[in-house]
Protein backbone atom coordinates (compact mmCIF):
# COMPACT_ATOMS: atom_id res chain seq x y z
CA UNK A 1 0.00 0.00 0.00
CA UNK A 2 2.74 2.43 0.98
CA UNK A 3 4.71 1.47 -2.15
CA UNK A 4 1.64 2.03 -4.31
CA UNK A 5 1.00 5.43 -2.70
CA UNK A 6 4.63 6.40 -3.23
CA UNK A 7 4.39 5.38 -6.89
CA UNK A 8 1.26 7.50 -7.33
CA UNK A 9 2.97 10.52 -5.75
CA UNK A 10 5.98 10.08 -8.03
CA UNK A 11 3.73 9.79 -11.09
CA UNK A 12 1.76 12.87 -10.05
CA UNK A 13 4.96 14.84 -9.48
CA UNK A 14 6.33 13.84 -12.88
CA UNK A 15 3.06 14.77 -14.58
CA UNK A 16 3.04 18.17 -12.87
CA UNK A 17 6.67 18.74 -13.88
CA UNK A 18 5.93 17.92 -17.53
CA UNK A 19 2.86 20.17 -17.48
CA UNK A 20 4.96 22.97 -16.02
CA UNK A 21 7.64 22.57 -18.72
CA UNK A 22 5.05 22.50 -21.53
CA UNK A 23 3.27 25.55 -20.09
CA UNK A 24 6.56 27.45 -19.81
CA UNK A 25 7.48 26.57 -23.42
CA UNK A 26 4.09 27.73 -24.69
CA UNK A 27 4.43 30.97 -22.72
CA UNK A 28 7.91 31.61 -24.14
CA UNK A 29 6.76 30.83 -27.68
CA UNK A 30 3.58 32.90 -27.78
CA UNK A 31 5.13 35.67 -25.71
CA UNK A 32 8.37 35.76 -27.72
CA UNK A 33 7.83 39.40 -28.70
CA UNK A 34 8.52 40.26 -25.03
CA UNK A 35 10.67 37.36 -23.84
CA UNK A 36 13.21 37.44 -26.71
CA UNK A 37 14.42 41.01 -26.05
CA UNK A 38 14.17 40.41 -22.30
CA UNK A 39 16.47 37.38 -22.48
CA UNK A 40 18.94 39.27 -24.66
CA UNK A 41 18.82 42.20 -22.23
CA UNK A 42 19.61 39.88 -19.31
CA UNK A 43 22.52 38.51 -21.33
CA UNK A 44 23.86 42.04 -21.92
CA UNK A 45 23.38 42.93 -18.25
CA UNK A 46 25.37 39.85 -17.23
CA UNK A 47 28.17 40.95 -19.58
CA UNK A 48 28.25 44.65 -18.65
CA UNK A 49 27.55 44.54 -14.89
CA UNK A 50 31.11 43.46 -13.93
CA UNK A 51 32.52 46.33 -16.03
CA UNK A 52 30.18 48.82 -14.35
CA UNK A 53 31.12 47.58 -10.88
CA UNK A 54 34.84 47.98 -11.68
CA UNK A 55 34.28 51.55 -12.83
CA UNK A 56 32.36 52.65 -9.72
CA UNK A 57 35.34 53.07 -7.35
CA UNK A 58 37.11 55.14 -10.03
CA UNK A 59 34.39 57.45 -11.44
CA UNK A 60 31.43 57.02 -9.09
CA UNK A 61 28.11 55.21 -9.39
CA UNK A 62 26.29 57.61 -11.74
CA UNK A 63 29.12 58.10 -14.23
CA UNK A 64 29.90 54.38 -14.23
CA UNK A 65 26.31 53.72 -15.22
CA UNK A 66 26.44 56.31 -18.03
CA UNK A 67 29.76 55.01 -19.38
CA UNK A 68 28.49 51.42 -19.34
CA UNK A 69 25.32 52.38 -21.22
CA UNK A 70 27.29 54.46 -23.74
CA UNK A 71 29.77 51.66 -24.35
CA UNK A 72 26.96 49.11 -24.79
CA UNK A 73 25.19 51.36 -27.28
CA UNK A 74 28.43 51.98 -29.19
CA UNK A 75 29.20 48.25 -29.41
CA UNK A 76 25.70 47.44 -30.67
CA UNK A 77 25.84 50.27 -33.20
CA UNK A 78 29.26 49.24 -34.57
CA UNK A 79 28.34 45.56 -34.73
CA UNK A 80 25.09 46.05 -36.61
CA UNK A 81 26.60 48.72 -38.89
CA UNK A 82 29.36 46.33 -39.95
CA UNK A 83 26.89 43.48 -40.54
CA UNK A 84 24.51 45.67 -42.54
CA UNK A 85 27.40 47.01 -44.61
CA UNK A 86 28.50 43.47 -45.50
CA UNK A 87 24.95 42.49 -46.44
CA UNK A 88 24.47 45.62 -48.58
CA UNK A 89 27.75 45.06 -50.45
CA UNK A 90 26.92 41.45 -51.31
CA UNK A 91 23.30 42.30 -52.16
CA UNK A 92 24.46 45.13 -54.43
CA UNK A 93 26.80 42.80 -56.34
CA UNK A 94 24.09 40.17 -56.71
CA UNK A 95 21.51 42.66 -58.02
CA UNK A 96 24.02 44.03 -60.54
CA UNK A 97 25.01 40.58 -61.80
CA UNK A 98 21.76 38.64 -62.11
CA UNK A 99 22.80 37.68 -65.62
CA UNK A 100 25.72 35.66 -64.24
CA UNK A 101 23.31 33.66 -62.06
CA UNK A 102 21.25 32.98 -65.20
CA UNK A 103 24.38 31.80 -67.05
CA UNK A 104 25.43 29.54 -64.16
CA UNK A 105 21.92 28.06 -63.98
CA UNK A 106 21.96 27.28 -67.71
CA UNK A 107 25.38 25.65 -67.47
CA UNK A 108 24.22 23.42 -64.62
CA UNK A 109 21.09 22.54 -66.59
CA UNK A 110 23.18 21.66 -69.65
CA UNK A 111 25.63 19.54 -67.64
CA UNK A 112 22.82 17.62 -65.95
CA UNK A 113 21.14 17.05 -69.31
CA UNK A 114 24.35 15.46 -70.61
CA UNK A 115 24.23 13.15 -67.60
CA UNK A 116 20.62 12.22 -68.46
CA UNK A 117 19.46 14.14 -65.37
CA UNK A 118 17.56 17.16 -66.75
CA UNK A 119 17.12 19.88 -64.16
CA UNK A 120 13.71 20.86 -65.51
CA UNK A 121 12.27 17.66 -64.04
CA UNK A 122 12.52 19.34 -60.63
CA UNK A 123 12.89 23.04 -61.52
CA UNK A 124 11.87 25.33 -64.40
CA UNK A 125 14.11 25.22 -67.47
CA UNK A 126 14.92 28.95 -67.24
CA UNK A 127 16.30 31.04 -64.41
CA UNK A 128 13.86 33.27 -62.53
CA UNK A 129 15.46 36.42 -61.00
CA UNK A 130 12.87 36.32 -58.23
CA UNK A 131 14.71 33.31 -56.77
CA UNK A 132 17.59 35.66 -55.90
CA UNK A 133 15.75 38.96 -55.44
CA UNK A 134 13.17 37.44 -53.06
CA UNK A 135 15.65 36.17 -50.45
CA UNK A 136 17.61 39.45 -50.64
CA UNK A 137 14.50 41.53 -49.99
CA UNK A 138 13.56 39.17 -47.16
CA UNK A 139 17.06 39.60 -45.70
CA UNK A 140 16.77 43.39 -45.89
CA UNK A 141 13.41 43.22 -44.12
CA UNK A 142 14.90 40.99 -41.43
CA UNK A 143 17.70 43.54 -40.97
CA UNK A 144 15.13 46.26 -40.33
CA UNK A 145 13.30 44.10 -37.81
CA UNK A 146 16.56 43.28 -36.06
CA UNK A 147 17.29 47.01 -35.75
CA UNK A 148 14.03 47.55 -33.87
CA UNK A 149 14.68 44.42 -31.83
CA UNK A 150 18.14 45.71 -30.84
CA UNK A 151 16.65 49.02 -29.70
CA UNK A 152 14.14 47.23 -27.47
CA UNK A 153 16.92 45.05 -26.05
CA UNK A 154 18.93 48.16 -25.27
CA UNK A 155 16.01 49.77 -23.42
CA UNK A 156 15.46 46.62 -21.34
CA UNK A 157 19.19 46.43 -20.58
CA UNK A 158 19.38 50.05 -19.40
CA UNK A 159 16.35 49.59 -17.14
CA UNK A 160 17.86 46.38 -15.78
CA UNK A 161 21.20 48.03 -15.00
CA UNK A 162 19.43 50.77 -13.03
CA UNK A 163 17.62 48.11 -10.96
CA UNK A 164 20.70 45.97 -10.39
CA UNK A 165 21.62 47.24 -6.93
CA UNK A 166 18.09 47.03 -5.57
CA UNK A 167 17.69 43.51 -6.98
CA UNK A 168 20.98 42.43 -5.38
CA UNK A 169 19.89 43.72 -1.95
CA UNK A 170 16.52 42.00 -2.18
CA UNK A 171 18.10 38.75 -3.31
CA UNK A 172 20.65 38.86 -0.44
CA UNK A 173 17.77 39.23 2.03
CA UNK A 174 15.86 36.32 0.47
CA UNK A 175 18.96 34.07 0.49
CA UNK A 176 19.62 34.93 4.16
CA UNK A 177 16.23 33.39 5.01
CA UNK A 178 16.78 30.45 2.64
CA UNK A 179 20.38 29.16 2.95
CA UNK A 180 19.83 26.48 0.28
CA UNK A 181 18.92 29.08 -2.32
CA UNK A 182 22.08 29.94 -4.27
CA UNK A 183 20.86 32.39 -6.90
CA UNK A 184 23.76 34.81 -6.31
CA UNK A 185 26.30 32.03 -6.91
CA UNK A 186 24.56 31.05 -10.13
CA UNK A 187 24.46 34.65 -11.33
CA UNK A 188 28.18 35.17 -10.66
CA UNK A 189 29.05 31.88 -12.35
CA UNK A 190 26.89 32.64 -15.38
CA UNK A 191 28.22 36.20 -15.67
CA UNK A 192 31.82 34.95 -15.69
CA UNK A 193 31.02 32.26 -18.27
CA UNK A 194 29.17 34.74 -20.48
CA UNK A 195 32.16 37.06 -20.40
CA UNK A 196 34.56 34.27 -21.33
CA UNK A 197 32.18 32.95 -24.00
CA UNK A 198 31.89 36.32 -25.74
CA UNK A 199 35.63 37.02 -25.51
CA UNK A 200 36.42 33.66 -27.11
CA UNK A 201 33.72 34.11 -29.76
CA UNK A 202 34.91 37.62 -30.55
CA UNK A 203 38.57 36.63 -30.91
CA UNK A 204 37.71 33.56 -33.00
CA UNK A 205 35.38 35.61 -35.21
CA UNK A 206 38.08 38.24 -35.79
CA UNK A 207 40.58 35.51 -36.71
CA UNK A 208 37.93 33.92 -38.94
CA UNK A 209 37.30 37.24 -40.68
CA UNK A 210 41.01 37.90 -41.28
CA UNK A 211 41.84 34.39 -42.52
CA UNK A 212 38.77 34.24 -44.77
CA UNK A 213 39.52 37.69 -46.20
CA UNK A 214 43.04 36.57 -47.16
CA UNK A 215 41.65 33.31 -48.59
CA UNK A 216 38.96 35.10 -50.62
CA UNK A 217 41.50 37.58 -52.00
CA UNK A 218 43.77 34.72 -53.05
CA UNK A 219 41.05 32.86 -54.95
CA UNK A 220 39.74 36.08 -56.51
CA UNK A 221 36.29 36.18 -54.94
CA UNK A 222 34.64 39.56 -55.45
CA UNK A 223 33.59 41.57 -52.38
CA UNK A 224 36.09 39.61 -50.22
CA UNK A 225 35.86 41.94 -47.21
CA UNK A 226 32.05 41.84 -47.15
CA UNK A 227 32.03 38.05 -47.32
CA UNK A 228 34.75 37.76 -44.67
CA UNK A 229 32.75 40.01 -42.34
CA UNK A 230 29.62 37.91 -42.88
CA UNK A 231 31.57 34.71 -42.17
CA UNK A 232 32.98 36.21 -38.97
CA UNK A 233 29.65 37.53 -37.67
CA UNK A 234 27.74 34.36 -38.55
CA UNK A 235 30.33 32.48 -36.50
CA UNK A 236 28.47 33.78 -33.42
CA UNK A 237 25.71 31.27 -34.31
CA UNK A 238 27.28 27.78 -33.94
CA UNK A 239 26.64 25.25 -36.72
CA UNK A 240 23.79 27.11 -38.43
CA UNK A 241 25.68 30.36 -39.10
CA UNK A 242 28.76 28.86 -40.80
CA UNK A 243 26.55 26.45 -42.75
CA UNK A 244 24.29 29.20 -44.13
CA UNK A 245 27.13 31.49 -45.12
CA UNK A 246 29.02 28.61 -46.78
CA UNK A 247 25.98 27.76 -48.93
CA UNK A 248 25.62 31.45 -49.87
CA UNK A 249 29.32 31.62 -50.83
CA UNK A 250 28.91 28.51 -52.98
CA UNK A 251 26.03 30.09 -54.93
CA UNK A 252 27.90 33.39 -55.22
CA UNK A 253 31.04 31.63 -56.49
CA UNK A 254 29.02 29.65 -59.04
CA UNK A 255 27.61 32.90 -60.44
CA UNK A 256 30.97 34.71 -60.49
CA UNK A 257 33.22 31.97 -61.90
CA UNK A 258 30.79 29.49 -63.48
CA UNK A 259 33.14 26.72 -62.37
CA UNK A 260 32.35 23.72 -60.19
CA UNK A 261 35.95 23.53 -59.02
CA UNK A 262 35.87 27.12 -57.81
CA UNK A 263 32.64 26.41 -55.95
CA UNK A 264 34.26 23.42 -54.24
CA UNK A 265 37.38 25.46 -53.48
CA UNK A 266 35.52 28.46 -52.00
CA UNK A 267 32.93 26.49 -50.02
CA UNK A 268 35.39 23.77 -48.97
CA UNK A 269 38.06 26.27 -47.93
CA UNK A 270 35.57 28.28 -45.87
CA UNK A 271 34.31 25.10 -44.19
CA UNK A 272 37.84 23.95 -43.34
CA UNK A 273 38.73 27.34 -41.83
CA UNK A 274 35.58 27.33 -39.68
CA UNK A 275 36.13 23.70 -38.67
CA UNK A 276 39.72 24.28 -37.54
CA UNK A 277 38.78 27.40 -35.58
CA UNK A 278 35.69 25.81 -34.00
CA UNK A 279 37.19 22.39 -33.24
CA UNK A 280 40.73 23.31 -32.15
CA UNK A 281 41.36 27.02 -31.62
CA UNK A 282 38.15 27.83 -29.72
CA UNK A 283 38.38 24.90 -27.24
CA UNK A 284 42.05 25.73 -26.70
CA UNK A 285 41.15 29.32 -25.76
CA UNK A 286 38.10 28.48 -23.64
CA UNK A 287 39.65 25.54 -21.80
CA UNK A 288 37.32 23.60 -19.51
CA UNK A 289 35.27 26.59 -18.36
CA UNK A 290 32.84 26.44 -21.28
CA UNK A 291 33.05 22.73 -21.94
CA UNK A 292 29.75 21.49 -23.31
CA UNK A 293 28.74 18.38 -25.21
CA UNK A 294 28.66 18.99 -28.99
CA UNK A 295 25.26 17.27 -29.07
CA UNK A 296 23.94 19.71 -26.47
CA UNK A 297 25.33 22.71 -28.38
CA UNK A 298 23.72 21.49 -31.60
CA UNK A 299 20.42 20.82 -29.83
CA UNK A 300 20.46 24.24 -28.16
CA UNK A 301 21.07 26.10 -31.41
CA UNK A 302 18.47 24.23 -33.45
CA UNK A 303 15.84 24.10 -30.70
CA UNK A 304 15.92 27.83 -30.00
CA UNK A 305 16.25 28.61 -33.73
CA UNK A 306 12.97 26.77 -34.33
CA UNK A 307 11.48 28.39 -31.25
CA UNK A 308 12.64 32.01 -31.70
CA UNK A 309 14.23 32.16 -35.16
CA UNK A 310 17.60 33.91 -35.69
CA UNK A 311 17.66 35.51 -32.20
CA UNK A 312 17.04 32.08 -30.69
CA UNK A 313 19.93 30.54 -32.65
CA UNK A 314 22.23 33.29 -31.39
CA UNK A 315 21.21 33.02 -27.73
CA UNK A 316 20.63 29.23 -27.55
CA UNK A 317 24.06 28.30 -26.19
CA UNK A 318 23.92 31.08 -23.59
CA UNK A 319 20.53 29.80 -22.38
CA UNK A 320 22.04 26.34 -22.02
CA UNK A 321 24.97 27.79 -20.02
CA UNK A 322 22.41 29.16 -17.54
CA UNK A 323 20.53 25.85 -17.36
CA UNK A 324 23.74 23.89 -16.70
CA UNK A 325 24.81 26.39 -14.02
CA UNK A 326 21.47 25.91 -12.25
CA UNK A 327 21.63 22.11 -12.54
CA UNK A 328 25.13 22.00 -11.02
CA UNK A 329 23.74 23.50 -7.80
CA UNK A 330 20.83 21.07 -7.55
CA UNK A 331 22.00 17.88 -5.79
CA UNK A 332 19.32 15.77 -7.46
CA UNK A 333 20.12 17.06 -10.98
CA UNK A 334 23.88 17.75 -10.85
CA UNK A 335 24.53 14.53 -12.74
CA UNK A 336 22.76 15.97 -15.79
CA UNK A 337 25.18 18.90 -15.88
CA UNK A 338 28.11 16.49 -15.62
CA UNK A 339 26.65 14.27 -18.35
CA UNK A 340 26.45 17.11 -20.88
CA UNK A 341 29.63 18.94 -19.87
CA UNK A 342 31.76 17.48 -22.65
CA UNK A 343 34.97 15.49 -22.75
CA UNK A 344 37.32 18.25 -21.61
CA UNK A 345 35.40 18.78 -18.39
CA UNK A 346 35.43 15.06 -17.75
CA UNK A 347 39.22 14.99 -18.20
CA UNK A 348 39.55 17.93 -15.82
CA UNK A 349 37.53 16.11 -13.15
CA UNK A 350 39.51 12.89 -13.55
CA UNK A 351 42.84 14.75 -13.38
CA UNK A 352 41.70 16.75 -10.35
Secondary structure as UniProt FT lines:
FT   HELIX           2..30
FT   HELIX           32..59
FT   HELIX           61..96
FT   HELIX           98..114
FT   TURN            115..116
FT   HELIX           119..121
FT   HELIX           130..162
FT   HELIX           164..177
FT   TURN            179..180
FT   HELIX           183..219
FT   HELIX           224..234
FT   TURN            235..236
FT   TURN            238..239
FT   HELIX           240..257
FT   HELIX           260..276
FT   HELIX           277..281
FT   HELIX           282..286
FT   TURN            287..290
FT   HELIX           294..308
FT   HELIX           310..328
FT   TURN            331..333
FT   HELIX           334..339
FT   HELIX           343..351
//
